[in-house]
Amino acid sequence: MPVGAGGKAKGKVDGKAETFERGSTIQRWTFVIDKDGKVIHKNEKASTAGDSKAVLAIIEKASK
């Protein structure tokens, strides 16, 4: 789904299946900040599915 497109999402409320309409979505960015407060990585096309693995790899590389 493109950024801003909105759409439908399914979920459960009190055990009952519901479908939710979203008018729009916001863009999600990920920043990695080092211990000195410097931004060492910015991803403007972050995905919830693979972002944690990417962040972990960046942190491991930066800590060497």
C-alpha positions, 0 to 999 in steps of 0.5 A: 500500500503506498504511503498516504493511500489508507485502506482497510485493516482487520483486527479483533475487538473484544474477540469479535473480528472487525474491519477498520477503514483508514483514510490515510497513513503516515510515512514511517522513518527509522533513525539510529542514534549513537551513544554520543547523540549523533544520527548514524542512520536514517531510513525513509522507507522503513518497513515494519517487517524487516526494520528490526533486523536492519537496525540490529545490523547497523548497531552491530557494525557501529559498535565494532 
